[in-house]
Amino acid sequence: MYKFFTDSLKSTPQTKPIPGKRMVQGRSGGYAFEAGTWAMVRRCLITGTASGAYYADHHELTEDFVNTLKLAIEEDPRRVAEEIVYASDGRSVNNSAPLLALVLLSMGSKPEAKQAFLDIFPEVVRTASHFYEWLAYSKALRGFGKIVRKAGNAWLSRNDVKGLAYQLLKYRQRHGFSNRDVLRLFHVHPPTADHQRLFEWIVKGWDTLPEQPPSEALSQIWWYEWLKRNPDQTHKAIREGRLTHEMAAPVGIMDKKAWQLLFEGMPITALLRNLGSLTEIGVLRADETANLDRVEAVLNNKEYLRKGRIHPIDVLRALKTYQSGGQIGRSQKTWEPVPRIVEILDRAVELSFEVQEPTGKVFMHAVDVSGSMSYYQVASVGLSCSEIATAMALVTAKAEKNYMIRGFSDEFRDLDITAKDSFASALQKTTNQTFGATDASVAYDWMIQNRFHADVICFWTDSESWAGDRHPSQALAEYRRRVNPDIKAIYVTLTPYQITLVDPDDPNSWDLGGFDPSHPRLIQMIANGEI
């Protein structure tokens, strides 16, 4: 008589919870498992919430983020600090979410929270731009109390005066604050003569230019002031003063030669952002082989990418923007893309992820290409979650020999993507395949029907699955009964929602917060039984 109930344990519509399981209703109307506080902390820090998503705008997502962080800080402020540093160290899409979390940590009620804030501050606030953004969030959320002043004073009094001068010259104002505002706010006592000269320059400038730099630490300040007085000597100032674009452009004459000199010493982040400008002005051309060689030497160097904290999404953004010739992104310039630059960027995407040797396992990559995934735009240049998911799946596939990449919405179809695809071509194929509602269980249905023996299935999704006649965890259980009892299921969640498709009672299922460049390597470790 109760067969209807026992049957429901094997097949429950996703619009209803599985009997006996603790599930919550997602924003799409489907039921899923609750992600939990710490999974949410990592998701929000790595993916950010400022862009909004299909089922929730940025206000709602950020409110969830803030409330989750506050609970986590009260529970374990040291663990929150570790998560902030983890995300800030090149794993977050940008440093904004870690900076916001840093402010919330400083507001924790426990003394451990405030000490943890001070301990990690220099690791998270690395540039003057970060410093100004942190100040803006502090002003809005808590004001400039004792703990804020202590952190700010320490940052402005650090021993590396040359590095401090570089930052304060490069970023003279950001987020509603200027260097002069900062000195007024913190009343820093200069610990050295160089600090004193630097602060005096910020407040008063130099009416009379010394005949030579007063010290090595203030050399770039001197050259900047010299260039203000001699704008026709821009080439000399860039070459001898090692000025960056941000320092030289406001006061110098930026012709092709100036850009060439900047290019020769350009840091990796600036190079990635200025490929279009360098192409437009003619520094990067198909026949400028020496310059193209330098681009390749920098952007295709895994160590440079890591030290520069270059996130794969930064490279994907650069790839898509550069290929567009200036049609997307914020640039007002246009250019004809150089094919070799596109190839270099494509290789840089792969190198910016972490992978290890092939495992020999069979992988099925199920990429969510439903409407909600195509709606969520990341990085402000038209990169959708489905495109990023494809790139992450592809880099994992490129590290292996045995794999398939298919797309799911309310059906499971071939995306015609293989490891031979470039990331550029894979992005195009995913864009053309976006369709339908969301039902993650169709991936298991297809594998059951085709007796596809996978060792690992990786879902790249927003976890808002709602359209199926049974839950993905129920379909996984059937797959294990009928095809491979040892399959490992990994769900990489690419939006900061509070739900997961992972049954907490399943030891062979994992939930990973998306956009982390270490995920391909972690997936391989899970496949090998190392995790």
C-alpha positions as a Python dict, from the first residue, in 0.01 Angstrom:
ca = {
    (1, 'M'): (0, 0, 0),
    (2, 'Y'): (291, 237, 60),
    (3, 'K'): (473, 168, -264),
    (4, 'F'): (400, 530, -368),
    (5, 'F'): (615, 642, -77),
    (6, 'T'): (905, 403, -137),
    (7, 'D'): (896, 487, -507),
    (8, 'S'): (924, 856, -420),
    (9, 'L'): (1261, 787, -260),
    (10, 'K'): (1387, 683, -604),
    (11, 'S'): (1202, 938, -815),
    (12, 'T'): (1082, 1271, -673),
    (13, 'P'): (1001, 1570, -896),
    (14, 'Q'): (1257, 1841, -842),
    (15, 'T'): (979, 2082, -748),
    (16, 'K'): (934, 1874, -429),
    (17, 'P'): (1182, 1771, -157),
    (18, 'I'): (1295, 1408, -135),
    (19, 'P'): (1110, 1246, 159),
    (20, 'G'): (1340, 1216, 461),
    (21, 'K'): (1598, 1457, 324),
    (22, 'R'): (1661, 1809, 452),
    (23, 'M'): (1620, 2023, 143),
    (24, 'V'): (1545, 2388, 72),
    (25, 'Q'): (1366, 2553, -215),
    (26, 'G'): (1590, 2740, -455),
    (27, 'R'): (1501, 3062, -625),
    (28, 'S'): (1398, 2873, -939),
    (29, 'G'): (1135, 2679, -747),
    (30, 'G'): (1326, 2350, -743),
    (31, 'Y'): (1441, 2185, -423),
    (32, 'A'): (1807, 2118, -345),
    (33, 'F'): (2032, 2060, -48),
    (34, 'E'): (2151, 2353, 163),
    (35, 'A'): (2509, 2447, 85),
    (36, 'G'): (2600, 2543, 442),
    (37, 'T'): (2779, 2843, 585),
    (38, 'W'): (3136, 2760, 487),
    (39, 'A'): (3057, 2653, 133),
    (40, 'M'): (2874, 2984, 91),
    (41, 'V'): (3167, 3179, 234),
    (42, 'R'): (3402, 3032, -25),
    (43, 'R'): (3154, 3065, -313),
    (44, 'C'): (3087, 3431, -241),
    (45, 'L'): (3453, 3518, -195),
    (46, 'I'): (3561, 3343, -515),
    (47, 'T'): (3274, 3426, -750),
    (48, 'G'): (3170, 3761, -603),
    (49, 'T'): (2813, 3888, -586),
    (50, 'A'): (2837, 4232, -748),
    (51, 'S'): (2716, 4120, -1093),
    (52, 'G'): (2390, 3959, -987),
    (53, 'A'): (2253, 3643, -1147),
    (54, 'Y'): (1944, 3515, -1327),
    (55, 'Y'): (1744, 3426, -1017),
    (56, 'A'): (1868, 3706, -786),
    (57, 'D'): (2005, 4055, -843),
    (58, 'H'): (2328, 4186, -693),
    (59, 'H'): (2150, 4345, -398),
    (60, 'E'): (1995, 4016, -289),
    (61, 'L'): (2311, 3812, -345),
    (62, 'T'): (2529, 4061, -160),
    (63, 'E'): (2286, 4072, 133),
    (64, 'D'): (2315, 3691, 152),
    (65, 'F'): (2694, 3725, 136),
    (66, 'V'): (2710, 3980, 417),
    (67, 'N'): (2474, 3785, 643),
    (68, 'T'): (2665, 3462, 583),
    (69, 'L'): (2999, 3631, 657),
    (70, 'K'): (2867, 3777, 981),
    (71, 'L'): (2753, 3434, 1101),
    (72, 'A'): (3083, 3275, 1001),
    (73, 'I'): (3285, 3549, 1175),
    (74, 'E'): (3097, 3493, 1498),
    (75, 'E'): (3154, 3118, 1466),
    (76, 'D'): (3522, 3112, 1370),
    (77, 'P'): (3693, 3442, 1275),
    (78, 'R'): (4030, 3275, 1212),
    (79, 'R'): (3877, 3041, 958),
    (80, 'V'): (3711, 3335, 786),
    (81, 'A'): (4049, 3509, 772),
    (82, 'E'): (4202, 3202, 607),
    (83, 'E'): (3921, 3196, 350),
    (84, 'I'): (3972, 3566, 272),
    (85, 'V'): (4345, 3516, 213),
    (86, 'Y'): (4277, 3204, 4),
    (87, 'A'): (4037, 3393, -223),
    (88, 'S'): (4252, 3706, -242),
    (89, 'D'): (4559, 3512, -353),
    (90, 'G'): (4460, 3498, -721),
    (91, 'R'): (4154, 3276, -679),
    (92, 'S'): (3877, 3535, -659),
    (93, 'V'): (3752, 3694, -982),
    (94, 'N'): (3886, 4021, -839),
    (95, 'N'): (3985, 4144, -494),
    (96, 'S'): (3659, 4328, -420),
    (97, 'A'): (3480, 4045, -238),
    (98, 'P'): (3782, 3970, -13),
    (99, 'L'): (3812, 4343, 66),
    (100, 'L'): (3445, 4365, 163),
    (101, 'A'): (3487, 4054, 378),
    (102, 'L'): (3795, 4211, 539),
    (103, 'V'): (3583, 4505, 655),
    (104, 'L'): (3320, 4269, 795),
    (105, 'L'): (3593, 4078, 978),
    (106, 'S'): (3710, 4402, 1142),
    (107, 'M'): (3354, 4447, 1269),
    (108, 'G'): (3342, 4109, 1446),
    (109, 'S'): (3251, 4119, 1813),
    (110, 'K'): (3529, 3883, 1924),
    (111, 'P'): (3884, 4009, 1992),
    (112, 'E'): (4006, 3720, 1771),
    (113, 'A'): (3823, 3875, 1476),
    (114, 'K'): (3997, 4211, 1511),
    (115, 'Q'): (4337, 4047, 1556),
    (116, 'A'): (4278, 3824, 1254),
    (117, 'F'): (4187, 4136, 1055),
    (118, 'L'): (4515, 4305, 1146),
    (119, 'D'): (4716, 3990, 1078),
    (120, 'I'): (4590, 3939, 722),
    (121, 'F'): (4554, 4305, 624),
    (122, 'P'): (4887, 4335, 436),
    (123, 'E'): (4820, 4009, 247),
    (124, 'V'): (4483, 4131, 117),
    (125, 'V'): (4544, 4507, 79),
    (126, 'R'): (4843, 4491, -157),
    (127, 'T'): (4798, 4803, -371),
    (128, 'A'): (4685, 5160, -317),
    (129, 'S'): (4377, 5077, -526),
    (130, 'H'): (4292, 4801, -277),
    (131, 'F'): (4359, 5046, 7),
    (132, 'Y'): (4115, 5304, -129),
    (133, 'E'): (3849, 5041, -196),
    (134, 'W'): (3888, 4909, 160),
    (135, 'L'): (3848, 5265, 291),
    (136, 'A'): (3531, 5317, 86),
    (137, 'Y'): (3374, 4999, 229),
    (138, 'S'): (3489, 5091, 581),
    (139, 'K'): (3337, 5436, 554),
    (140, 'A'): (3004, 5294, 441),
    (141, 'L'): (2983, 5002, 685),
    (142, 'R'): (3161, 5095, 1005),
    (143, 'G'): (3344, 5428, 1002),
    (144, 'F'): (3708, 5496, 1087),
    (145, 'G'): (3747, 5359, 1437),
    (146, 'K'): (4058, 5254, 1626),
    (147, 'I'): (4113, 4926, 1441),
    (148, 'V'): (4082, 5094, 1100),
    (149, 'R'): (4328, 5367, 1197),
    (150, 'K'): (4575, 5111, 1327),
    (151, 'A'): (4566, 4913, 1002),
    (152, 'G'): (4585, 5227, 787),
    (153, 'N'): (4877, 5370, 982),
    (154, 'A'): (5069, 5045, 956),
    (155, 'W'): (5011, 5028, 578),
    (156, 'L'): (5130, 5387, 525),
    (157, 'S'): (5430, 5346, 759),
    (158, 'R'): (5568, 5026, 610),
    (159, 'N'): (5941, 4986, 567),
    (160, 'D'): (5928, 4957, 188),
    (161, 'V'): (5914, 5330, 113),
    (162, 'K'): (5999, 5277, -254),
    (163, 'G'): (5705, 5039, -296),
    (164, 'L'): (5477, 5278, -108),
    (165, 'A'): (5583, 5570, -328),
    (166, 'Y'): (5520, 5359, -638),
    (167, 'Q'): (5166, 5277, -521),
    (168, 'L'): (5077, 5632, -420),
    (169, 'L'): (5208, 5772, -747),
    (170, 'K'): (5041, 5507, -962),
    (171, 'Y'): (4704, 5535, -784),
    (172, 'R'): (4673, 5897, -678),
    (173, 'Q'): (4299, 5866, -618),
    (174, 'R'): (4037, 5592, -630),
    (175, 'H'): (3692, 5517, -488),
    (176, 'G'): (3633, 5873, -369),
    (177, 'F'): (3964, 5906, -183),
    (178, 'S'): (4289, 6080, -276),
    (179, 'N'): (4635, 6047, -127),
    (180, 'R'): (4587, 6379, 51),
    (181, 'D'): (4256, 6260, 200),
    (182, 'V'): (4431, 5952, 337),
    (183, 'L'): (4706, 6150, 508),
    (184, 'R'): (4449, 6381, 664),
    (185, 'L'): (4249, 6083, 786),
    (186, 'F'): (4531, 5885, 944),
    (187, 'H'): (4771, 6155, 1068),
    (188, 'V'): (5064, 5924, 1005),
    (189, 'H'): (5386, 6002, 1188),
    (190, 'P'): (5660, 5954, 925),
    (191, 'P'): (5900, 5686, 1053),
    (192, 'T'): (6184, 5787, 818),
    (193, 'A'): (6308, 6090, 628),
    (194, 'D'): (6189, 5933, 302),
    (195, 'H'): (5840, 5890, 444),
    (196, 'Q'): (5849, 6257, 547),
    (197, 'R'): (5950, 6370, 195),
    (198, 'L'): (5688, 6146, 36),
    (199, 'F'): (5408, 6281, 255),
    (200, 'E'): (5520, 6640, 200),
    (201, 'W'): (5507, 6582, -177),
    (202, 'I'): (5152, 6445, -146),
    (203, 'V'): (5034, 6745, 56),
    (204, 'K'): (5231, 7031, -101),
    (205, 'G'): (5387, 6902, -423),
    (206, 'W'): (5726, 7032, -531),
    (207, 'D'): (5730, 7400, -627),
    (208, 'T'): (6100, 7370, -699),
    (209, 'L'): (6234, 7052, -851),
    (210, 'P'): (6556, 6925, -691),
    (211, 'E'): (6841, 6881, -935),
    (212, 'Q'): (6831, 6504, -875),
    (213, 'P'): (6613, 6254, -690),
    (214, 'P'): (6649, 6303, -314),
    (215, 'S'): (6676, 5925, -272),
    (216, 'E'): (6634, 5599, -461),
    (217, 'A'): (6300, 5546, -287),
    (218, 'L'): (6161, 5870, -434),
    (219, 'S'): (6318, 5836, -779),
    (220, 'Q'): (5990, 5781, -964),
    (221, 'I'): (5831, 6080, -786),
    (222, 'W'): (6120, 6295, -910),
    (223, 'W'): (6090, 6172, -1267),
    (224, 'Y'): (5713, 6230, -1263),
    (225, 'E'): (5769, 6591, -1150),
    (226, 'W'): (6046, 6632, -1408),
    (227, 'L'): (5812, 6508, -1684),
    (228, 'K'): (5543, 6758, -1577),
    (229, 'R'): (5796, 7031, -1649),
    (230, 'N'): (5934, 6864, -1963),
    (231, 'P'): (5646, 6685, -2141),
    (232, 'D'): (5838, 6674, -2467),
    (233, 'Q'): (6091, 6448, -2291),
    (234, 'T'): (5838, 6168, -2229),
    (235, 'H'): (6063, 5902, -2382),
    (236, 'K'): (6352, 5988, -2152),
    (237, 'A'): (6128, 5994, -1843),
    (238, 'I'): (5980, 5652, -1920),
    (239, 'R'): (6317, 5499, -2006),
    (240, 'E'): (6524, 5639, -1720),
    (241, 'G'): (6253, 5695, -1460),
    (242, 'R'): (6075, 5365, -1527),
    (243, 'L'): (5740, 5537, -1520),
    (244, 'T'): (5425, 5333, -1582),
    (245, 'H'): (5138, 5432, -1811),
    (246, 'E'): (4937, 5565, -1514),
    (247, 'M'): (5229, 5793, -1420),
    (248, 'A'): (5334, 5914, -1763),
    (249, 'A'): (5006, 5948, -1953),
    (250, 'P'): (4852, 6236, -1749),
    (251, 'V'): (5155, 6463, -1799),
    (252, 'G'): (5349, 6329, -2098),
    (253, 'I'): (5307, 6297, -2474),
    (254, 'M'): (5198, 5941, -2549),
    (255, 'D'): (5311, 5862, -2904),
    (256, 'K'): (5404, 5522, -3049),
    (257, 'K'): (5762, 5543, -2919),
    (258, 'A'): (5632, 5614, -2568),
    (259, 'W'): (5406, 5310, -2585),
    (260, 'Q'): (5695, 5100, -2714),
    (261, 'L'): (5907, 5201, -2414),
    (262, 'L'): (5619, 5130, -2174),
    (263, 'F'): (5564, 4793, -2339),
    (264, 'E'): (5926, 4689, -2287),
    (265, 'G'): (5890, 4714, -1910),
    (266, 'M'): (5517, 4656, -1874),
    (267, 'P'): (5409, 4427, -1586),
    (268, 'I'): (5196, 4128, -1676),
    (269, 'T'): (4865, 4272, -1552),
    (270, 'A'): (4911, 4596, -1745),
    (271, 'L'): (5018, 4402, -2054),
    (272, 'L'): (4704, 4192, -2044),
    (273, 'R'): (4485, 4502, -2016),
    (274, 'N'): (4661, 4702, -2286),
    (275, 'L'): (4690, 4452, -2571),
    (276, 'G'): (4422, 4636, -2768),
    (277, 'S'): (4583, 4979, -2721),
    (278, 'L'): (4924, 4840, -2812),
    (279, 'T'): (4777, 4687, -3127),
    (280, 'E'): (4589, 4999, -3227),
    (281, 'I'): (4897, 5219, -3203),
    (282, 'G'): (5109, 4967, -3392),
    (283, 'V'): (5342, 4837, -3123),
    (284, 'L'): (5191, 4491, -3168),
    (285, 'R'): (5173, 4388, -3533),
    (286, 'A'): (5219, 4062, -3717),
    (287, 'D'): (5557, 4181, -3848),
    (288, 'E'): (5681, 4311, -3509),
    (289, 'T'): (5812, 3968, -3417),
    (290, 'A'): (6036, 4079, -3130),
    (291, 'N'): (5742, 4243, -2954),
    (292, 'L'): (5522, 3938, -3013),
    (293, 'D'): (5799, 3721, -2873),
    (294, 'R'): (5796, 3928, -2554),
    (295, 'V'): (5418, 3897, -2522),
    (296, 'E'): (5454, 3520, -2553),
    (297, 'A'): (5744, 3506, -2307),
    (298, 'V'): (5537, 3691, -2046),
    (299, 'L'): (5183, 3562, -2095),
    (300, 'N'): (5280, 3201, -2162),
    (301, 'N'): (5500, 3177, -1853),
    (302, 'K'): (5316, 2988, -1580),
    (303, 'E'): (5535, 3136, -1306),
    (304, 'Y'): (5467, 3494, -1423),
    (305, 'L'): (5094, 3423, -1433),
    (306, 'R'): (5104, 3291, -1078),
    (307, 'K'): (5319, 3570, -935),
    (308, 'G'): (5099, 3828, -1104),
    (309, 'R'): (4789, 3663, -954),
    (310, 'I'): (4639, 3646, -1302),
    (311, 'H'): (4302, 3478, -1275),
    (312, 'P'): (4186, 3261, -1569),
    (313, 'I'): (3883, 3487, -1607),
    (314, 'D'): (4120, 3783, -1654),
    (315, 'V'): (4274, 3596, -1946),
    (316, 'L'): (3936, 3488, -2086),
    (317, 'R'): (3819, 3848, -2062),
    (318, 'A'): (4132, 3966, -2242),
    (319, 'L'): (4087, 3697, -2509),
    (320, 'K'): (3726, 3785, -2578),
    (321, 'T'): (3789, 4161, -2569),
    (322, 'Y'): (4095, 4138, -2792),
    (323, 'Q'): (3921, 3915, -3046),
    (324, 'S'): (3636, 4166, -3067),
    (325, 'G'): (3869, 4437, -3193),
    (326, 'G'): (3727, 4680, -2938),
    (327, 'Q'): (3360, 4599, -2995),
    (328, 'I'): (3310, 4486, -2632),
    (329, 'G'): (3449, 4613, -2305),
    (330, 'R'): (3515, 4970, -2200),
    (331, 'S'): (3777, 5062, -2458),
    (332, 'Q'): (3691, 5342, -2699),
    (333, 'K'): (3959, 5216, -2937),
    (334, 'T'): (3939, 4974, -3227),
    (335, 'W'): (4205, 4743, -3367),
    (336, 'E'): (4259, 4452, -3603),
    (337, 'P'): (4346, 4151, -3385),
    (338, 'V'): (4685, 3993, -3451),
    (339, 'P'): (4629, 3614, -3490),
    (340, 'R'): (4941, 3525, -3292),
    (341, 'I'): (4820, 3732, -2995),
    (342, 'V'): (4494, 3536, -2998),
    (343, 'E'): (4694, 3211, -2994),
    (344, 'I'): (4910, 3337, -2706),
    (345, 'L'): (4603, 3433, -2505),
    (346, 'D'): (4443, 3096, -2575),
    (347, 'R'): (4752, 2922, -2439),
    (348, 'A'): (4758, 3160, -2140),
    (349, 'V'): (4405, 3055, -2042),
    (350, 'E'): (4519, 2694, -2013),
    (351, 'L'): (4837, 2787, -1823),
    (352, 'S'): (4648, 3003, -1573),
    (353, 'F'): (4470, 2693, -1437),
    (354, 'E'): (4641, 2437, -1216),
    (355, 'V'): (4659, 2080, -1349),
    (356, 'Q'): (4870, 1770, -1288),
    (357, 'E'): (4961, 1463, -1489),
    (358, 'P'): (4676, 1269, -1662),
    (359, 'T'): (4494, 1034, -1429),
    (360, 'G'): (4388, 778, -1691),
    (361, 'K'): (4030, 799, -1559),
    (362, 'V'): (3721, 850, -1775),
    (363, 'F'): (3557, 1192, -1728),
    (364, 'M'): (3215, 1317, -1827),
    (365, 'H'): (3188, 1696, -1821),
    (366, 'A'): (2830, 1818, -1802),
    (367, 'V'): (2816, 2191, -1877),
    (368, 'D'): (2501, 2379, -1779),
    (369, 'V'): (2396, 2570, -2091),
    (370, 'S'): (2045, 2658, -1976),
    (371, 'G'): (1905, 3008, -2002),
    (372, 'S'): (2002, 3106, -1648),
    (373, 'M'): (2369, 3030, -1712),
    (374, 'S'): (2381, 3240, -2024),
    (375, 'Y'): (2216, 3533, -1845),
    (376, 'Y'): (2472, 3569, -1563),
    (377, 'Q'): (2741, 3800, -1700),
    (378, 'V'): (3081, 3796, -1530),
    (379, 'A'): (3372, 4039, -1559),
    (380, 'S'): (3167, 4309, -1736),
    (381, 'V'): (3260, 4206, -2088),
    (382, 'G'): (2989, 3959, -2186),
    (383, 'L'): (3143, 3645, -2034),
    (384, 'S'): (2854, 3427, -1927),
    (385, 'C'): (2869, 3150, -1669),
    (386, 'S'): (2815, 2892, -1944),
    (387, 'E'): (3120, 3026, -2131),
    (388, 'I'): (3335, 3019, -1818),
    (389, 'A'): (3206, 2671, -1736),
    (390, 'T'): (3307, 2555, -2082),
    (391, 'A'): (3657, 2697, -2041),
    (392, 'M'): (3700, 2526, -1703),
    (393, 'A'): (3570, 2196, -1838),
    (394, 'L'): (3793, 2224, -2143),
    (395, 'V'): (4112, 2287, -1946),
    (396, 'T'): (4031, 1983, -1731),
    (397, 'A'): (3971, 1778, -2046),
    (398, 'K'): (4295, 1899, -2204),
    (399, 'A'): (4482, 1753, -1906),
    (400, 'E'): (4326, 1410, -1965),
    (401, 'K'): (4295, 1153, -2245),
    (402, 'N'): (3952, 1001, -2178),
    (403, 'Y'): (3663, 1243, -2158),
    (404, 'M'): (3342, 1380, -2306),
    (405, 'I'): (3205, 1734, -2287),
    (406, 'R'): (2828, 1767, -2326),
    (407, 'G'): (2576, 2038, -2245),
    (408, 'F'): (2262, 2002, -2039),
    (409, 'S'): (1946, 2199, -1988),
    (410, 'D'): (1629, 1991, -2021),
    (411, 'E'): (1820, 1752, -2250),
    (412, 'F'): (2180, 1634, -2277),
    (413, 'R'): (2345, 1711, -2607),
    (414, 'D'): (2687, 1702, -2768),
    (415, 'L'): (2853, 2045, -2778),
    (416, 'D'): (3105, 1927, -3038),
    (417, 'I'): (3390, 2041, -2811),
    (418, 'T'): (3712, 1841, -2781),
    (419, 'A'): (4058, 1903, -2636),
    (420, 'K'): (4167, 2007, -2985),
    (421, 'D'): (3939, 2311, -2962),
    (422, 'S'): (4088, 2645, -2876),
    (423, 'F'): (3918, 2829, -2593),
    (424, 'A'): (3801, 3085, -2847),
    (425, 'S'): (3625, 2823, -3058),
    (426, 'A'): (3483, 2649, -2750),
    (427, 'L'): (3333, 2976, -2625),
    (428, 'Q'): (3166, 3024, -2962),
    (429, 'K'): (3023, 2672, -2962),
    (430, 'T'): (2878, 2715, -2613),
    (431, 'T'): (2722, 3049, -2701),
    (432, 'N'): (2547, 2890, -2997),
    (433, 'Q'): (2419, 2598, -2786),
    (434, 'T'): (2244, 2785, -2503),
    (435, 'F'): (1892, 2653, -2463),
    (436, 'G'): (1609, 2545, -2237),
    (437, 'A'): (1519, 2487, -1873),
    (438, 'T'): (1750, 2320, -1620),
    (439, 'D'): (1752, 1950, -1531),
    (440, 'A'): (2089, 1812, -1419),
    (441, 'S'): (1949, 1456, -1398),
    (442, 'V'): (1942, 1429, -1780),
    (443, 'A'): (2319, 1374, -1775),
    (444, 'Y'): (2275, 1058, -1570),
    (445, 'D'): (1980, 950, -1781),
    (446, 'W'): (2191, 969, -2096),
    (447, 'M'): (2480, 780, -1938),
    (448, 'I'): (2245, 508, -1814),
    (449, 'Q'): (2078, 472, -2151),
    (450, 'N'): (2414, 459, -2331),
    (451, 'R'): (2591, 250, -2065),
    (452, 'F'): (2863, 515, -2052),
    (453, 'H'): (3112, 404, -1786),
    (454, 'A'): (3252, 723, -1632),
    (455, 'D'): (3485, 728, -1333),
    (456, 'V'): (3408, 1094, -1266),
    (457, 'I'): (3124, 1321, -1370),
    (458, 'C'): (3179, 1695, -1336),
    (459, 'F'): (2885, 1933, -1343),
    (460, 'W'): (2958, 2298, -1417),
    (461, 'T'): (2638, 2469, -1308),
    (462, 'D'): (2453, 2729, -1099),
    (463, 'S'): (2284, 2436, -915),
    (464, 'E'): (1934, 2570, -989),
    (465, 'S'): (1799, 2243, -1128),
    (466, 'W'): (1419, 2232, -1123),
    (467, 'A'): (1270, 2083, -1440),
    (468, 'G'): (1318, 1710, -1392),
    (469, 'D'): (1094, 1424, -1276),
    (470, 'R'): (1359, 1318, -1027),
    (471, 'H'): (1646, 1479, -841),
    (472, 'P'): (2004, 1450, -969),
    (473, 'S'): (2103, 1261, -653),
    (474, 'Q'): (1832, 1001, -727),
    (475, 'A'): (1948, 968, -1088),
    (476, 'L'): (2306, 928, -962),
    (477, 'A'): (2195, 647, -731),
    (478, 'E'): (2037, 464, -1027),
    (479, 'Y'): (2351, 513, -1235),
    (480, 'R'): (2555, 358, -957),
    (481, 'R'): (2316, 62, -938),
    (482, 'R'): (2310, -2, -1311),
    (483, 'V'): (2646, 112, -1453),
    (484, 'N'): (2928, 209, -1216),
    (485, 'P'): (2887, 191, -838),
    (486, 'D'): (3216, 377, -784),
    (487, 'I'): (3155, 689, -990),
    (488, 'K'): (3252, 1015, -824),
    (489, 'A'): (3027, 1317, -879),
    (490, 'I'): (3166, 1671, -862),
    (491, 'Y'): (2943, 1978, -881),
    (492, 'V'): (3126, 2303, -951),
    (493, 'T'): (2882, 2577, -854),
    (494, 'L'): (2944, 2896, -1049),
    (495, 'T'): (2701, 3131, -875),
    (496, 'P'): (2681, 3230, -506),
    (497, 'Y'): (2348, 3063, -435),
    (498, 'Q'): (2281, 2894, -100),
    (499, 'I'): (2199, 2554, -249),
    (500, 'T'): (2388, 2250, -374),
    (501, 'L'): (2302, 1937, -572),
    (502, 'V'): (2529, 1731, -346),
    (503, 'D'): (2354, 1499, -101),
    (504, 'P'): (2543, 1551, 228),
    (505, 'D'): (2503, 1178, 299),
    (506, 'D'): (2695, 1085, -18),
    (507, 'P'): (3070, 1050, 54),
    (508, 'N'): (3150, 1025, -318),
    (509, 'S'): (3000, 1359, -418),
    (510, 'W'): (3175, 1695, -387),
    (511, 'D'): (3070, 2059, -410),
    (512, 'L'): (3329, 2311, -528),
    (513, 'G'): (3286, 2690, -543),
    (514, 'G'): (3349, 2801, -900),
    (515, 'F'): (3608, 3020, -1076),
    (516, 'D'): (3894, 2881, -867),
    (517, 'P'): (4196, 2812, -1092),
    (518, 'S'): (4295, 2518, -871),
    (519, 'H'): (3974, 2325, -945),
    (520, 'P'): (4100, 2125, -1245),
    (521, 'R'): (4385, 1997, -1027),
    (522, 'L'): (4148, 1924, -736),
    (523, 'I'): (3920, 1731, -973),
    (524, 'Q'): (4216, 1518, -1083),
    (525, 'M'): (4309, 1456, -718),
    (526, 'I'): (3954, 1346, -640),
    (527, 'A'): (3964, 1114, -942),
    (528, 'N'): (4286, 958, -810),
    (529, 'G'): (4147, 912, -460),
    (530, 'E'): (4391, 1167, -313),
    (531, 'I'): (4105, 1362, -155),
}
